[in-house]
């Protein structure tokens, strides 16, 4: 690997822009029309993708640290009830919106990030199962729980079925 191939640390705005650009490119590569928002972002989605009359709103989340902080702002102050926080997060989402997750951790500058697609319901269900069922506020690509955790000896991973593919796009597009 030469110096130009090493991952470059981006600020949060750059992560967001890069994630949206890669997502738009992949959806287009799957044969969908892609509409990118102009101006201030809508709170629920970043892209609209369609094929014929079928369309879906897509919320793009980028990360360069291995996880996406999704529900921590929904925790009650002083209480760590992860399931309630997840439920509050889920209630704020249109269940037909699809989240597109882009992970830049360990990815060379000239390579594609790892990309995943999931519905809010799928993410909420997964987050509730994490940490041996305690729940988690961060959706980690892979979390190996150490001895200092109540989930010691377990590993939480994003489901393989969420990996961005033409098949996954079609599955979600058909359900939206």
N, C-alpha and C positions, 0 to 999 in steps of 0.2 A: 504494500500500500504506500503510495507516495503522499506527500503533504496535501495535495489537492483532494485526495480521497477521504481524508479524516473528517469525521463529523464536526460541524461548526456549531458552537453554542449560539442559539438565536434568542432574541427577546420574545416576550409573549405575543406581541403583535405579529412578528415575523413567523412564529409558529402557526398562528391562526391563518395568515395569508397563504403560507406554504401548504397547510393542510387542506384549505379550500381549493387551491389550485390543483393539487394532486387528486382530490375527490372529483372535481369537475372533469379532469382528464380521464379518470378511470370510468366514470359513468358514460362519457362520450365514447370511450373505447369499447364499451359494451353495447353501443348502438342506440343510446338514448339521447334525446334532445336535452340540453342543460340550460337552465336559466339561472344566471348569477344575479344576485340583488345589486341594485345600484343605490348608492347613498347609505344612509343609516341602516344597520341590520335590523331585521325583524327579530323579536325576542325568541320566536319558536324555531325558525329555520334559516339556513344560509343559501340553500340551493333548491330549485324545483327541477325534478327530472321527469321526463315523460317519454312514452312510446305510444303513439296513437292517442287514444282517449284516456289511457291509464297514466296517472301521475302520482308522484309522492314528494312530500316536503322532506328535506334532508337537513339536519342539524349537524354541522361538522365540528368535531373536537380534536384538536391537535395536542400532542404531548411529546416531550423529549426527556422525560424522567421515568418512564415505565408505567405510568398510571394516569388516570383522568380523575381529578377531584370533582365528584358530581354532587354529593349529598351533604358534605360537612356543614354547609351554611344552613342546613335544615335541622341540625341538632339543637335541642334545647340547651340553653346555657346551664352548665353545671351538671347535666345529665347526659349520659351516653346511651340513649336508646336508639340504636342504629336502625332497627326495623321501622320505628315511627318516622325517622328522618327520611328513610327510603320511600315510605308511603307518601310523605309530604312532597318529596321531589317528583314522584310519579304523578301525583294529582295536578301538578303544574304543567304537565306535558299532554299534548294532543296524542292520543294513543296511536294515531295513524302516522305520526312523524317517525322517521327513521334516523337513528344516530349513526354517523359515519365517523369512526375513530381512526386517527392517523398517529402512528407511533414512530418517532424519529430517533429514539434511543439506540445508539450503536449502529446507526445507518450512515454509510458514507454519503458525502455531499452529492455525488452523482447517481445515487441509487434511490429507488422508490422506498418510502416508508412502509411499514407493515400496516395494512388497512383492514378494518372490520366493520360490519354492518349489523345493527341490532335495533329492535324496537324498545321503547321505554319499558314495556312489560317484561321483556326478556332480560333487560339490564337489572330491573328491580328484583326479579326472581333470583338472578345470579348473585347480586350483592347480598341478599338475605341469606344465601347459603354459605357465603365466605366466612372465614375464621371459625370453622366448625359450627356454623349456624348462628353465631353471635351477630353477624352482619358486618358490613364495612362501608365506609363513606367514600373510599377511593376504589375505582374500578382498575385493578392492576392487571397488566398483561400476564404477569406471573408473579405470585407472591409465595415465597417459601417461608413458612412460619418457624421461628426459632424457639428454643427452650424457654425463653422469657415471655412467651405468649401463651394464652389459654388455648390457642389452636396449634400448639407445638406439634411438629411432625407431619403437618399437612401442607399441601400445596394447592393454591387456588390459581386457576388458569382461565383465560377467556376461552369459551367453548370453540372448538375447531370449526364448527358449523357457521360461526360468525365471520370467518375469513372472507374478505371481499373476493367475489368471483361472479362471473356472468350468471351462474346458477343461483347464487344467493340473491343477486339483484332481481332476477326473474321471480324468485320465491316471494320476496318482499313486495315487489311491484304488483304481483297478482293478489296479494292480501290487502293492499291499501286502497 
